[in-house]
């Protein structure tokens, strides 16, 4: 029962991270780069934790649900940051080429 609660808390933590999204459009390119690295690191650490749940043999369906939530949430966050990051790089590059 304790393991189930641990997975539920993990899913809650992942969901909380997505609801605490930052104002990426106001960030500089360097800050966005850091945010992408942090999001990817979080995704890797989350999948490692899910693997630990799988190794423990905790309810397969619940682990599968946690994996799906984590994958969707972190990928959405990474894509959102990447999109803004690329837009800013493009604007900066185009601005420097026009000079």
Buried (B, 14 or more C-beta within 10 A) or exposed (E): EEBEEBBEEBBEEBEEBBEEEEEBEEBEEEBBBEBBEEBBEBBEEBBEBBEEBBEEEBBEEBBEBBBEBBBEBBEEBBEBBBEBBEEBEEEEEEEEEEE
